[in-house]
Amino acid sequence: MKSPRKAVWLAVAGVAAATVALSGCSGSSGGTGANGKTEIVVASLQPGASAASLAAFNTQVKTFEKQNPNITVKGEEYNWTGTTFAAELAGGTLPDEFGVPFTDSKTLANNGQLADLTQYITKFSYGSKFNKNVIDVAKDSKGHLYGIPFSPYAMAISYNRADFTKAGLDPNKPPTTWDEVETDAIAISKALPGVAGYMQMTSANTGGWELTSATYSRGGRMESTASNGKVTVNSDNDQTKAALAYLAKLRWTDNAAGSNFLLDWNGINAAFGSGKVAMYMSGSDVITSLVQNDKVDPTNYGVTVIPVDTTAANAGVLSGGTVAVANVKDTPAQQAAVAKWIDFYYGQPQVNQAAAVTQAKALQASNQIVGAPSLPIFDKATYDLSQSWIKPYATSGLLANVAPFTSNIFSENIVPEPNKHTQDLYAALDPVVQAVLTQKNPNVDALLKAVDVKIQALIDADPDQAAIK
């Protein structure tokens, strides 16, 4: 799933590091312009970018071109779409720099569909400082690097600190296990009638996404890949059933899950903002959206890592995000230029004090959140240093409130989303989540087996899977 904060991050990234008008066509420019400079088209703006975002981006490109006088940059609005990517790749219409989701980056790299940038990225000033749990999504099976992640998130538990206090709980000590989530949820619902102590999303593919997250946290997986590349769907597993049984208990036994069981992103964020939900599973960076769209008071907001079963060998935290990559059909000069752009635009604001402070000031000036937690792409020392740079500009109290997440995420096992028909899988699982919340005794085994059959048929019809004997 996409982080709701991504568009905001892209809007201010241009201010942080410091072009020309957007180009009217896609694809590689051929490498060398009439002036002898290397030309690249970069897809660093989302479709529909605001005038302010475009102005900031243009300022950034001018700075980049001043630092790299032999490179000309043209910006292009771009949004990854899995259904059109293959055609764009075959037709040569992809930009020179673009983003691919975590779910697809390793497969594309292994298939030779992205440019190998290892020789450049390993020489970046921070080339040895990446968070190993995150940078892996940008590598192929041989360990070669094809880009760097940006705007990543990890699944977390968002909670209302004021509700914790009203229920006699310590907001500085959020739950660390699923049993503790349940105990706190019961306490909150009893102390605050009409408030769901804990809830998850259930519709518009978010139900399946969060059920997958809950499965991962218990050590399960929704898909497995054999040594020959054959992918098998397995939502009908013990960990998924345990996650569903947990929700059912909160709903039917504990009476701590509220009364609205058809919640998507907008619905649950609004419910949290209006005080109807005290705890819910979320992306780690949701605070920006909550404050801007749902009027959440950041001083009442808390977030912690999603509980993980430490006794399960494969238990981990679901993550997502985007990898900035280069067009495999580019010339060597263009790929080198793209690597410089990726370093400048995505990397430096997180490792360079001047760039970090400029970004923080820009966020502060536009009344946006400063200090929203995301999944750090660098090691803890680098992350802690960057946080010290922005501390004077951070939203009041926020850095302390999000410490339960930022202090613990580095020790977690980070796991990417299922990479085959991900959204189809999530959509098929939505009704299963809804069933356990609206029916006392649904046939969970039958429901999950039906999901496996449906998604397996889609996967088996893929050309790469059909070719596997």
C-alpha positions in Angstrom: 0.0 0.0 0.0 1.1 3.6 -0.5 1.9 5.9 2.4 -0.5 8.8 2.7 2.5 11.1 3.4 4.4 10.4 0.1 2.9 13.3 -1.9 3.7 15.7 0.9 7.3 14.4 1.2 7.8 14.9 -2.6 6.4 18.4 -2.4 9.0 19.6 0.1 12.0 17.5 -1.0 12.6 20.1 -3.8 13.0 22.8 -1.1 15.4 20.7 0.9 18.3 20.3 -1.4 18.0 23.1 -3.6 14.7 23.3 -13.7 13.3 24.1 -16.2 9.6 23.7 -17.0 8.2 20.2 -17.1 9.0 18.3 -20.3 6.1 17.4 -22.6 7.3 14.0 -23.5 8.4 10.8 -21.7 11.4 8.7 -22.2 15.2 9.0 -22.6 16.4 12.1 -24.3 19.2 10.2 -26.1 21.8 11.2 -23.7 23.6 14.2 -25.2 22.0 17.5 -26.1 23.0 20.0 -28.8 25.0 21.8 -26.2 27.0 18.7 -25.5 25.5 18.2 -22.0 24.1 15.0 -20.7 20.3 15.2 -20.6 18.1 13.3 -18.2 14.4 13.2 -17.6 13.5 12.7 -13.9 10.1 11.6 -12.6 10.3 13.3 -9.2 6.9 14.9 -9.2 3.5 13.2 -8.7 0.7 13.9 -11.2 -1.2 17.0 -10.2 1.7 18.5 -8.3 0.8 22.0 -6.9 2.3 25.2 -8.2 4.3 25.5 -5.0 5.7 22.0 -5.4 6.6 22.7 -9.0 8.3 26.0 -8.0 10.3 24.2 -5.3 11.3 21.5 -7.7 12.5 24.0 -10.3 14.6 25.7 -7.7 16.1 22.3 -6.8 17.0 21.5 -10.4 18.7 24.9 -10.9 20.8 24.2 -7.9 21.7 20.7 -9.1 22.6 22.0 -12.6 24.8 24.7 -11.0 26.6 21.9 -9.1 26.7 19.7 -12.2 27.2 22.1 -15.2 27.5 19.2 -17.7 24.0 17.8 -16.9 20.6 19.1 -17.9 17.6 18.0 -16.0 14.0 18.0 -17.2 11.2 17.1 -14.8 8.2 14.9 -15.6 5.1 14.0 -13.6 5.0 10.2 -13.2 3.2 7.6 -11.1 4.1 4.0 -11.2 1.4 1.7 -12.5 2.1 -2.0 -12.7 -0.3 -2.6 -15.6 1.4 -0.1 -17.8 5.1 -0.4 -16.8 5.9 -3.3 -19.1 4.5 -1.5 -22.1 6.4 1.7 -21.1 9.6 -0.3 -20.7 9.2 -2.1 -24.1 8.3 1.2 -25.8 11.2 3.1 -24.4 8.9 5.8 -22.9 10.1 5.5 -19.3 11.9 8.6 -17.8 15.6 8.2 -17.1 14.9 8.3 -13.3 11.7 7.0 -11.8 10.3 5.2 -8.8 9.2 1.6 -8.4 7.5 0.1 -5.3 9.2 -2.1 -2.8 6.9 -5.0 -4.0 8.4 -4.9 -7.5 12.0 -3.6 -7.1 13.8 -6.9 -6.5 12.0 -8.7 -9.2 12.7 -6.0 -11.8 16.3 -5.9 -10.7 16.7 -9.7 -11.0 15.0 -9.6 -14.4 17.5 -7.0 -15.7 14.8 -4.4 -16.1 16.6 -1.7 -14.1 20.1 -0.1 -14.4 22.8 -1.4 -12.1 24.0 1.6 -10.1 26.3 -0.3 -7.7 29.4 1.5 -8.8 27.9 4.9 -8.0 25.9 4.2 -4.9 28.7 2.5 -3.1 30.7 5.7 -3.5 28.0 8.0 -2.1 29.1 9.6 1.1 26.6 7.5 3.0 27.1 4.3 0.9 28.1 2.2 3.9 25.5 3.7 6.3 22.3 2.2 4.9 19.8 0.4 7.2 20.5 -3.1 6.0 16.8 -4.1 6.6 15.7 -1.4 4.2 18.4 -1.2 1.4 17.8 -4.9 0.6 14.7 -4.0 -1.4 17.0 -2.2 -3.9 19.3 -5.2 -4.4 19.2 -8.1 -6.8 20.0 -11.7 -5.8 23.7 -11.0 -6.3 23.7 -8.0 -4.0 24.0 -5.4 -6.7 22.4 -2.0 -6.0 19.8 -0.5 -8.4 18.7 2.6 -6.5 18.0 3.9 -3.0 14.7 3.7 -1.1 12.8 6.9 -0.2 9.7 7.7 1.8 9.6 4.2 3.3 7.2 3.3 6.1 6.9 0.4 8.6 3.6 -0.8 10.1 3.0 0.6 13.5 0.4 1.2 16.2 -0.9 4.8 16.4 -2.6 5.7 19.6 -4.3 8.6 21.4 -2.2 9.6 24.3 -5.1 11.5 26.0 -7.3 8.3 25.9 -4.5 6.4 27.5 -4.4 8.9 30.4 -8.2 8.9 30.8 -8.2 5.1 31.0 -5.5 5.2 33.7 -2.7 4.0 31.3 0.7 5.5 30.8 1.0 7.0 27.4 4.7 6.8 27.6 4.5 3.0 27.9 2.4 1.8 25.0 1.7 -1.9 24.5 4.6 -4.1 23.2 2.7 -7.4 22.7 -0.7 -8.2 21.1 -1.9 -9.3 24.6 -1.0 -5.9 26.0 -2.9 -4.3 23.0 -5.9 -6.3 24.0 -5.7 -5.4 27.7 -5.3 -1.7 27.0 -8.1 -1.8 24.4 -10.4 -3.3 27.0 -9.4 -0.7 29.6 -10.0 2.2 27.2 -13.4 0.9 25.9 -14.6 0.5 29.5 -13.4 3.9 30.6 -14.6 5.7 27.5 -17.9 4.2 26.3 -18.3 4.4 22.5 -14.6 4.4 21.9 -13.0 1.5 20.1 -9.9 0.6 22.1 -8.4 -1.0 19.1 -9.4 -1.4 15.4 -8.1 -2.3 12.0 -9.1 -1.3 8.5 -11.3 -3.6 6.5 -12.1 -2.2 3.1 -10.6 -0.8 -0.2 -7.8 -3.4 0.1 -6.7 -2.0 3.5 -8.2 -5.0 5.3 -6.0 -7.5 3.5 -3.0 -5.2 3.9 -3.4 -5.0 7.6 -4.3 -8.7 8.0 -1.0 -9.4 6.1 0.8 -7.1 8.5 -0.7 -9.0 11.5 0.3 -12.3 9.9 3.9 -11.2 9.4 4.1 -10.0 13.0 3.2 -13.6 14.1 5.8 -15.2 11.8 3.5 -16.1 8.8 3.6 -15.3 5.2 0.9 -14.9 2.5 3.1 -16.1 -0.4 6.1 -18.4 -0.7 8.6 -18.7 -3.5 10.3 -22.0 -4.4 13.9 -22.2 -5.6 12.7 -22.3 -9.2 10.8 -19.1 -8.7 7.3 -20.7 -8.4 5.1 -18.6 -6.2 2.4 -20.2 -4.0 -0.3 -18.4 -2.2 -0.9 -19.4 1.4 -3.2 -17.1 3.2 -4.7 -20.3 4.8 -2.0 -20.5 7.4 -2.0 -20.7 11.2 -0.7 -17.1 11.8 -3.4 -15.6 9.6 -6.1 -17.6 11.4 -4.6 -16.4 14.8 -4.8 -12.8 13.6 -8.4 -13.2 12.6 -9.3 -15.0 15.9 -7.6 -12.1 17.7 -9.9 -9.6 16.0 -12.9 -11.7 16.6 -12.1 -11.9 20.3 -11.7 -8.1 20.5 -15.1 -7.7 18.8 -17.3 -10.4 20.3 -15.8 -11.2 23.7 -14.0 -8.0 24.7 -16.4 -5.5 23.1 -13.3 -3.3 22.5 -13.4 -2.9 18.7 -16.2 -0.3 18.3 -19.2 -0.7 16.0 -17.9 0.4 12.6 -16.5 -2.5 10.7 -16.2 -1.0 7.2 -13.2 1.3 7.6 -10.7 2.3 4.9 -7.8 4.8 5.2 -10.0 7.9 5.2 -12.6 6.3 7.5 -10.2 5.1 10.2 -8.2 8.3 10.2 -11.4 10.3 10.6 -12.5 8.0 13.4 -9.2 8.4 15.1 -9.3 12.2 14.7 -12.8 12.4 16.1 -12.0 10.2 19.1 -13.9 7.1 18.0 -10.8 4.9 17.8 -8.0 5.0 20.4 -5.5 2.6 18.8 -5.2 1.3 15.3 -2.7 -0.3 12.9 -1.1 2.3 10.6 1.9 3.3 8.6 4.6 4.9 10.7 4.3 8.2 9.0 0.5 8.8 9.1 0.8 11.7 11.6 1.2 14.2 8.7 -2.1 13.1 7.1 -3.8 13.0 10.5 -2.9 16.6 11.4 -3.6 18.0 8.0 -6.8 16.2 7.1 -8.3 15.0 10.4 -7.4 17.8 12.9 -5.4 15.5 15.2 -3.6 17.4 17.9 0.1 16.2 17.6 0.6 16.6 21.4 -2.0 13.8 21.9 -0.5 11.5 19.2 1.6 8.5 19.9 3.1 5.7 17.8 4.9 2.6 18.6 6.2 -0.4 16.7 3.7 -3.1 15.8 3.9 -6.0 18.3 6.1 -8.9 17.0 6.1 -12.4 18.3 9.7 -12.8 19.5 9.3 -16.6 19.7 8.6 -16.9 15.9 11.7 -17.1 13.8 10.2 -15.3 10.8 8.2 -12.7 12.6 8.7 -9.2 11.3 7.3 -5.8 10.4 5.7 -5.2 7.0 7.2 -2.3 5.2 6.6 -0.4 2.0 7.8 2.5 0.0 9.5 3.4 -3.3 13.0 2.9 -4.8 14.4 5.6 -7.0 16.0 3.8 -10.0 17.5 4.5 -13.4 16.3 3.4 -16.9 18.2 0.3 -18.0 18.1 1.6 -21.6 20.0 4.8 -20.7 23.6 5.4 -21.9 26.3 5.0 -19.3 26.6 8.8 -19.1 22.9 9.1 -18.4 23.0 6.4 -15.7 25.8 8.2 -14.0 23.9 11.5 -14.2 20.8 9.8 -12.7 22.9 8.4 -9.9 24.0 12.0 -9.1 20.4 13.2 -9.1 19.2 10.4 -6.9 22.0 11.2 -4.4 21.2 15.0 -4.5 17.4 14.7 -4.4 16.7 11.8 -2.2 19.8 11.1 -0.2 21.5 14.4 0.8 18.5 15.9 2.7 18.9 13.0 5.1 22.6 13.2 5.6 23.5 16.8 5.0 22.8 19.3 7.8 22.1 22.3 5.6 19.7 20.3 3.4 17.9 18.8 6.5 17.5 22.2 8.1 16.2 23.8 4.9 13.6 21.0 4.6 12.5 21.4 8.2 12.2 25.1 7.9 10.1 24.7 4.7 7.8 22.3 6.5 7.5 24.5 9.5 6.8 27.6 7.3 3.9 25.7 5.6 2.4 24.5 8.9 3.3 20.9 8.2 4.6 18.3 10.6 8.4 18.3 11.3 9.7 15.1 12.8 7.1 12.6 11.4 8.6 9.1 11.8 9.3 6.9 8.8 11.3 3.8 8.3 14.9 5.1 8.5 17.0 4.2 5.4 20.3 4.8 7.2 21.9 3.3 10.3 20.9 4.5 13.8 23.8 6.8 14.2 23.1 8.7 11.0 19.4 8.8 11.8 20.0 10.2 15.3 22.3 12.9 13.9 19.7 14.0 11.4 17.1 14.2 14.1 19.4 16.4 16.2 19.6 18.8 13.2 15.8 19.2 12.9 15.1 19.2 16.6 14.8 23.0 16.9 12.2 23.0 14.2 10.3 19.8 15.2 6.6 20.0 15.9 6.1 20.6 19.6 6.5 17.4 21.7 6.4 15.1 18.6 9.9 13.7 18.8 9.3 12.4 22.3 5.8 11.1 21.5 7.1 9.0 18.5 10.1 7.7 20.4 8.5 4.3 21.1 8.7 3.8 17.4 11.9 5.5 16.5 13.8 4.0 19.4 12.8 0.4 18.6 12.4 0.1 14.8 16.1 -0.6 14.2 16.0 -3.9 16.0 13.0 -5.2 14.0 13.0 -7.6 11.1 11.7 -5.6 8.2 9.7 -7.6 5.6 8.4 -6.4 2.2 4.9 -6.9 1.1 3.9 -10.0 -1.0 5.2 -9.3 -4.5 2.7 -11.2 -6.7 -0.8 -9.7 -7.4 -0.4 -7.8 -4.1 -3.5 -5.6 -4.4 -5.6 -8.5 -5.8 -4.6 -10.5 -2.7 -5.5 -7.6 -0.3 -8.8 -7.1 -2.1 -9.7 -10.8 -1.7 -8.9 -10.8 2.0 -11.0 -7.7 2.8 -14.3 -9.7 3.0 -12.6 -12.3 5.3 -11.7 -9.6 7.8 -15.2 -8.1 7.5 -16.7 -11.5 8.1 -15.0 -12.1 11.5 -16.1 -8.7 12.7 -19.7 -9.0 11.5 -20.4 -12.8 12.0 -19.9 -14.7 15.2 -18.8 -18.0 13.6 -17.8 -17.5 9.9 -16.0 -20.5 8.2 -12.6 -18.9 8.2 -10.9 -22.0 6.7 -13.2 -22.0 3.7 -12.9 -18.3 3.2 -9.1 -18.4 3.2 -8.9 -21.4 1.0 -11.1 -19.6 -1.5 -8.7 -16.6 -1.5 -5.8 -18.9 -2.2 -7.5 -20.5 -5.2 -8.5 -17.2 -6.6 -5.1 -15.5 -6.3 -3.2 -18.6 -7.3 -5.0 -18.7 -10.6 -4.0 -15.1 -11.3 -0.4 -15.8 -10.4 -0.2 -19.0 -12.5 -1.5 -17.1 -15.5 1.5 -14.7 -15.4 3.9 -15.4 -18.2 6.9 -15.8 -15.9 5.0 -18.4 -13.7 3.5 -20.2 -16.7 7.0 -20.8 -18.0 8.1 -22.6 -14.8 7.9 -26.4 -15.1 
